[in-house]
Amino acid sequence: MRIIFMGTPGFAVTILDALVAAGHEIVAVYTQPPRAGGRRGKAPTPTPVHARAEALGIPVRHPTTLRTAEAQEEFTALRADVAVVAAYGLILPQAILDAPRLGCLNVHASLLPRWRGAAPVQRAILAGDAETGVGIMQMEAGLDTGPVRHELRTPVGNETAAELTHRLAQLGGEAMVEVLGNIDAYPPVPQSETGITYAAKLDKSEARLRFDAAADAVERQVRAFAPTAFFELGGERFRVLAAETSDKSGAPGTVLDARLTIACGTGAIRPTLLQRAGRGAMAAAELLRGFPIPAGTLLS
């Protein structure tokens, strides 16, 4: 098929590679504009999809909006059979949704209608979902409300959000290739009107560990926000990259022993991999040798 691909992060790169490997013709890639560099004078950084498309020799477009007549005419002029959308980052107006012969198909990293919205992988981990998956959705104007053509399910393991996202991207590429290989075999099925939840965009403040919550919930918070989950001590921020739970108990936020076991609302967690500002990741025992945190310390 003649495909317009629309995506931005690494998740979308995996989908793009699957389409190319399946032999489809990618006539253009749409992605977010390059981001300004962190230092003055540093050139803007292209998105992961932008960089991959250039390496593949595919034309790249990065408009700031698709709502202008000019942008919509350029899109329509590509005469695509279908647009494949994966974490693109812009709302698609109706004129864009209608332009390809078969419309726009979205790879969404949840089992719709659960976790519609921006952060389905992290919200599934935070909620303690036992199962998640990917769906190939026929896009419409609503937020992830379109009918689903195909779905692949998978258990949620003891994974970080990054690890689960990578695995779901691979499933998403597989599912999209299956649908495009015989689209008539995957008719659109309307989503259920029950079980709807929304995966709100992540806020940086959510990465602060909440020791007043149950230990299982805090451990999931570590995995959902790795590598940015953190606690503070003496004005310094300590990132917790991995942790395990313990059945010890105490006042929430209190260090309980020499192994940095931290009391939670119920139970406790024990960080196993941490990072101080400006330093590399280290095991808890290594960190404590250079920066003792004695039992009885109260963490914020």
C-alpha positions as CSV (number, residue, x, y, z in Angstrom):
1,M,0.0,0.0,0.0
2,R,0.9,3.7,-0.3
3,I,1.2,4.7,3.3
4,I,1.7,8.1,5.0
5,F,3.4,7.3,8.4
6,M,2.8,9.7,11.3
7,G,4.8,9.3,14.5
8,T,7.4,10.8,16.7
9,P,9.1,8.7,19.5
10,G,11.0,5.5,19.6
11,F,7.7,3.5,19.9
12,A,6.7,4.8,16.5
13,V,10.1,3.9,15.0
14,T,9.4,0.2,15.6
15,I,6.1,0.5,13.8
16,L,7.7,2.3,10.9
17,D,10.4,-0.4,10.6
18,A,7.8,-3.2,10.5
19,L,5.9,-1.5,7.7
20,V,9.1,-1.1,5.6
21,A,10.1,-4.7,6.3
22,A,6.7,-5.8,5.1
23,G,7.3,-4.1,1.7
24,H,4.8,-1.2,1.9
25,E,5.6,2.0,0.1
26,I,6.0,4.9,2.7
27,V,5.4,7.9,0.6
28,A,6.0,10.4,3.4
29,V,6.7,10.6,7.1
30,Y,5.0,13.2,9.3
31,T,6.6,13.9,12.7
32,Q,6.9,16.6,15.3
33,P,9.4,19.5,14.5
34,P,13.0,19.2,15.7
35,R,13.3,20.3,19.3
36,A,15.7,23.1,20.4
37,G,19.0,21.9,21.8
38,G,19.7,22.1,25.5
39,R,22.6,24.5,25.1
40,R,22.8,27.8,23.4
41,G,24.0,27.4,19.8
42,K,23.2,23.7,19.7
43,A,21.3,22.6,16.6
44,P,17.7,21.4,17.1
45,T,17.4,17.7,17.5
46,P,15.2,15.8,15.1
47,T,12.7,13.3,16.6
48,P,13.6,9.5,16.5
49,V,11.1,9.0,13.7
50,H,12.6,11.9,11.7
51,A,16.1,10.4,12.1
52,R,15.0,6.9,11.1
53,A,13.0,8.1,8.1
54,E,16.0,10.1,6.8
55,A,18.2,7.0,7.2
56,L,15.6,5.0,5.1
57,G,15.5,7.8,2.5
58,I,11.8,8.6,3.1
59,P,10.7,12.2,2.7
60,V,10.0,13.9,6.1
61,R,7.5,16.6,6.9
62,H,7.1,18.3,10.3
63,P,4.3,20.9,10.2
64,T,3.3,22.6,13.4
65,T,-0.3,22.2,12.5
66,L,-2.5,20.3,10.1
67,R,-5.4,22.7,10.3
68,T,-4.4,25.0,7.4
69,A,-5.7,24.5,3.9
70,E,-2.2,24.3,2.6
71,A,-1.2,21.5,4.9
72,Q,-4.3,19.6,4.1
73,E,-3.8,20.0,0.4
74,E,-0.2,18.7,0.6
75,F,-1.4,15.7,2.6
76,T,-4.2,14.9,0.2
77,A,-1.9,15.2,-2.8
78,L,0.1,12.2,-1.6
79,R,-2.8,10.0,-2.7
80,A,-2.2,7.5,0.1
81,D,-4.2,4.3,0.6
82,V,-3.9,4.7,4.3
83,A,-2.2,6.8,7.0
84,V,-0.6,4.9,9.9
85,V,-0.5,6.9,13.1
86,A,1.7,5.9,16.2
87,A,2.2,8.5,19.0
88,Y,2.3,11.4,16.5
89,G,1.4,14.2,18.9
90,L,-0.9,16.4,16.9
91,I,-4.7,16.2,16.7
92,L,-5.8,15.2,13.2
93,P,-8.6,17.3,11.7
94,Q,-11.4,15.7,9.8
95,A,-10.0,16.7,6.4
96,I,-6.8,14.7,7.3
97,L,-8.8,11.7,8.6
98,D,-10.8,11.6,5.4
99,A,-7.9,12.1,2.9
100,P,-6.5,8.5,2.5
101,R,-8.6,6.0,0.7
102,L,-8.8,3.8,3.8
103,G,-8.7,6.5,6.4
104,C,-6.2,6.7,9.3
105,L,-5.3,3.7,11.4
106,N,-3.8,4.3,14.9
107,V,-1.6,1.9,16.9
108,H,-2.7,2.4,20.5
109,A,-0.8,0.9,23.4
110,S,-3.8,-0.3,25.5
111,L,-6.9,-2.5,25.3
112,L,-9.4,0.1,24.4
113,P,-11.6,1.5,25.8
114,R,-9.3,1.2,28.8
115,W,-6.6,3.9,28.9
116,R,-7.6,6.2,26.1
117,G,-5.2,9.1,26.0
118,A,-1.6,10.1,26.3
119,A,0.1,7.8,28.8
120,P,-1.6,4.3,28.5
121,V,1.5,2.3,29.4
122,Q,2.4,4.1,32.6
123,R,-1.2,4.3,33.7
124,A,-1.6,0.5,33.2
125,I,1.5,-0.1,35.4
126,L,0.4,2.4,38.1
127,A,-3.0,0.8,38.3
128,G,-1.5,-2.7,38.7
129,D,-3.2,-4.0,35.5
130,A,-2.5,-7.7,35.0
131,E,-2.9,-7.5,31.2
132,T,-2.5,-4.9,28.5
133,G,-2.0,-4.9,24.7
134,V,-2.2,-3.0,21.5
135,G,-5.1,-2.1,19.3
136,I,-5.3,-1.1,15.7
137,M,-8.0,1.6,15.7
138,Q,-9.8,3.3,12.8
139,M,-9.4,6.9,13.8
140,E,-12.3,9.4,14.2
141,A,-12.6,12.9,15.7
142,G,-12.9,11.7,19.3
143,L,-10.0,11.0,21.6
144,D,-9.2,7.3,21.0
145,T,-12.9,6.5,20.5
146,G,-12.8,4.9,17.0
147,P,-13.7,1.3,16.3
148,V,-10.9,-1.3,16.7
149,R,-9.9,-3.6,13.8
150,H,-7.4,-5.8,15.6
151,E,-6.0,-6.4,19.1
152,L,-3.1,-8.3,20.6
153,R,-3.0,-9.0,24.3
154,T,0.0,-9.5,26.7
155,P,0.5,-9.8,30.4
156,V,2.1,-6.9,32.3
157,G,5.3,-8.3,33.7
158,N,7.6,-6.8,36.3
159,E,8.7,-4.3,33.7
160,T,9.5,-0.6,33.6
161,A,7.4,1.6,31.4
162,A,10.2,1.7,28.8
163,E,10.6,-2.0,28.7
164,L,6.8,-2.6,28.3
165,T,6.6,0.2,25.7
166,H,9.3,-1.5,23.6
167,R,7.5,-4.8,23.8
168,L,4.1,-3.2,22.9
169,A,5.7,-1.4,19.9
170,Q,6.8,-4.8,18.6
171,L,3.3,-6.2,19.0
172,G,1.9,-3.0,17.4
173,G,4.1,-3.4,14.3
174,E,3.0,-7.1,14.0
175,A,-0.7,-6.2,14.4
176,M,-0.6,-3.4,11.8
177,V,1.2,-5.5,9.3
178,E,-1.5,-8.2,9.8
179,V,-4.3,-5.7,9.2
180,L,-2.8,-4.1,6.1
181,G,-2.1,-7.5,4.7
182,N,-5.8,-8.2,4.5
183,I,-7.8,-5.3,5.8
184,D,-11.2,-6.8,4.8
185,A,-10.5,-9.6,7.3
186,Y,-10.3,-7.1,10.2
187,P,-13.6,-5.1,10.1
188,P,-13.9,-2.2,12.6
189,V,-15.6,-3.2,15.8
190,P,-17.1,-0.4,18.0
191,Q,-15.6,0.0,21.4
192,S,-17.5,-1.0,24.5
193,E,-19.3,1.8,26.3
194,T,-18.3,0.3,29.6
195,G,-14.8,0.1,31.2
196,I,-13.7,3.5,29.7
197,T,-10.7,5.0,31.5
198,Y,-8.4,7.9,30.5
199,A,-4.6,7.9,30.6
200,A,-3.9,11.5,31.6
201,K,-0.6,13.0,30.4
202,L,2.1,12.4,33.0
203,D,3.1,15.3,35.3
204,K,6.7,15.6,36.6
205,S,5.4,15.9,40.1
206,E,4.0,12.3,39.9
207,A,7.5,10.9,39.8
208,R,8.0,11.9,43.5
209,L,7.6,8.6,45.5
210,R,4.5,8.6,47.7
211,F,5.5,6.6,50.8
212,D,2.1,7.0,52.3
213,A,0.8,4.6,49.6
214,A,1.0,0.8,49.9
215,A,4.4,-0.7,49.1
216,D,3.1,-2.4,46.0
217,A,1.9,0.9,44.6
218,V,5.2,2.6,45.4
219,E,7.1,-0.2,43.6
220,R,4.8,0.2,40.6
221,Q,5.5,4.0,40.7
222,V,9.2,3.3,40.5
223,R,8.7,1.1,37.4
224,A,6.2,3.5,35.7
225,F,8.5,6.5,36.1
226,A,11.9,4.9,35.8
227,P,14.5,6.5,35.5
228,T,12.9,9.6,37.1
229,A,11.1,8.3,40.2
230,F,12.7,10.0,43.2
231,F,12.8,10.9,46.9
232,E,14.6,13.8,48.6
233,L,16.9,13.9,51.6
234,G,18.7,17.0,52.8
235,G,17.7,19.0,49.7
236,E,19.3,16.4,47.4
237,R,17.2,14.3,45.0
238,F,17.9,10.6,44.8
239,R,16.5,8.7,41.8
240,V,15.2,5.2,42.4
241,L,15.7,3.1,39.3
242,A,14.6,-0.2,40.8
243,A,13.1,-1.4,44.0
244,E,11.6,-4.5,45.7
245,T,8.9,-4.8,48.4
246,S,9.3,-5.9,52.0
247,D,6.8,-6.9,54.7
248,K,8.5,-4.6,57.3
249,S,6.4,-1.8,58.6
250,G,6.8,1.6,60.3
251,A,5.9,5.3,59.9
252,P,5.7,6.1,56.2
253,G,8.9,7.5,54.8
254,T,11.1,6.2,57.6
255,V,14.2,4.3,56.9
256,L,13.9,1.0,58.8
257,D,17.3,-0.6,58.6
258,A,20.9,-0.4,57.2
259,R,19.7,-1.7,53.8
260,L,17.6,1.4,53.1
261,T,14.3,-0.3,53.6
262,I,11.7,2.5,53.6
263,A,8.3,2.2,55.3
264,C,5.2,2.8,53.3
265,G,1.5,3.1,54.1
266,T,1.5,-0.6,54.3
267,G,4.6,-2.7,54.0
268,A,7.9,-1.2,52.8
269,I,10.1,-0.9,49.7
270,R,13.8,-1.4,49.4
271,P,15.5,0.5,46.5
272,T,18.0,-1.8,44.8
273,L,19.4,0.7,42.2
274,L,19.7,4.4,42.8
275,Q,21.3,7.5,41.2
276,R,22.5,10.7,42.8
277,A,22.7,13.9,40.8
278,G,25.6,14.0,38.5
279,R,26.6,10.4,39.2
280,G,26.0,7.0,37.6
281,A,23.5,4.4,38.7
282,M,24.7,2.3,41.7
283,A,23.4,-0.5,43.9
284,A,22.0,0.5,47.3
285,A,24.9,-1.0,49.2
286,E,27.4,1.0,47.1
287,L,25.5,4.2,47.6
288,L,25.2,3.7,51.4
289,R,29.0,3.1,51.7
290,G,29.6,6.6,50.5
291,F,26.5,8.3,51.8
292,P,25.1,6.6,54.9
293,I,21.3,6.9,55.5
294,P,20.8,5.5,59.0
295,A,17.7,3.8,60.3
296,G,15.3,6.4,61.7
297,T,15.9,8.9,58.9
298,L,12.7,10.4,57.6
299,L,12.6,10.8,53.8
300,S,10.5,13.4,52.0
